[in-house]
Amino acid sequence: MARPRNPLLSRERIVGAALALVDTEGLTALSTRRLAAGLGVSGPSLYNHFATKDALLDAVVDHVVGEVDLSMWDAPAGGGDWAAALLFWARSYRAALVAHPNLVPVLAQGPGGGPTRCGWPTRSSAAWSTPAGPRATPPGSAR
């Protein structure tokens, strides 16, 4: 069979289909064969985009974590309420988990290697700390 002029697959399309499958049927339903069938392609064609199922699952989790709003960490230097920012972040993270509860077991295993998951701790620490330590004192503590 000849290769089509317009690609049938993209990383984004594969991740979207995998996420939809996991959301509706759970993690155990995600297999290369099942995903390929849903996309109307053969199983091996997925390996042109993801080397392993784990790499695909990492991309799916990274996509979901990318839904978490990190704008609260962009506070101007020297200002901002870190407690309010942390609460805002936690609520946004919870909303992503509520939208995709079947991915919670994967997220509970640790940060993984996706670019979105690796970026937020660095971004938050850089925005809210200085070489001398935190910019704001936690409620109930003395300086």
N, C-alpha and C positions, 0 to 999 in steps of 0.2 A: 504494500500500500504506500502510495506517495505521500510525502509530507505536505500538509495543507499550506497554501500561501499565507494565510493569517493564522498565527499560532492559536491552538485551541486552549492552551493553558498559560497561566502566568502564576507567579508565586502568590499574588494577591487572591486570585480566583481559587487556587488550591486551599489556601488558608481559610478563606471564607466558607468554602464547602466543608472543610474539616471541622470548623467551629460550629457550623449549623448541624452537622452530624452528631458531634459531641453534645451540643445543647439539647437536641431532641432525643437522642438515644443513649447517651452516656459514653464514657471513655472506652468501655469494652467494645463498643460498636465501631470504633475507629480502626480500620485496617486499610492497607494499601489497595487491596482488591475491592473492598466495599467503596472506598472513596473514588477510585478510578471509575467504577461502574456508575456511580452517581454523576460523575463529570463527563461520562460518555467517551472515555478513553481506555486504553489498556494500562494495566498496572505498572509496567516498566517505564511508561512515559512520565510518571511522577518522579522517577529517580533523576530525571534531567533537571529537576528543580530542588529536590531534597534528597540527600544521600541516604537518609534513614528515616524511619518513622519517628524516632526520638527528635531528629532535627525538625521535622514537620511539627511535632507537638510543641517544641520550643518556640517555633514561629507563631503558632496559635496562641500560646500563653503570652508571648511578647505582644501580640496584637491586642489581647484583652488588657494587659497591663498598660498598654499605650492609651487606653481609654481613660485612665486615671488622670484627673486634672492636677497638674503640678504648678499651676500659675501662682499659687500662694507662696512658693519658694522664691519668687522673683521680687521680693520686697526690696525696697531701696536700702542701700548700705546704712547701717546704724539705726534702722527703724523697723517697725513691724512687731507684731505680737506673735511670738513663736508658738504659744499655746493655742491660739486661735487658728494659726496656719496648720498645726498638727491635727486639730480637730477637723478642719476643712478637708485635709488630705485623707484622713481616715474615713470620712463619710464618702468621699469620692471613690476610694479603694473598695469600700463596702458595696457601693452601688455597682461597681464592675463585677464583684463576686456574686452579688444577688442576680445580676443579669446572666451570669454563666456559672451556676453552682457546680456543674459537673467537672469544672477545672480546678476546684478547690484542692482536691488531693494532690494534683501536680504542683500547684503553687505552694502547698505546705511542705514540699520536699526541699525547698530552698530557692534561691534567686535564679539559678540557671545561667545561661550564657547569652541571652538575647540582649540586643542593644538598649531596648527600653528599660528592661529590668536592671541592667547594670548602671544606667545613667541616673536614676532618681536619687540614690543615696548620695552620690557625689554632688549632684546639683543642690540638694537640700543642705548638705554640710557646708558647701562653699558659700551659699547665700546667707546662712544664719550663724556663721562663726568667724572668728578672727584668729590670728596667731595667739592672742592672749586668752581665748576661750569664747564661750557663748556671749552673744550681744545682750541677751535679756536674762534676768534672773528668774528661775522658775517660781511660781506662786508659792508662798510659804517658806521660802529660803532667804537667808541673809547674804548680802554681798560681802 
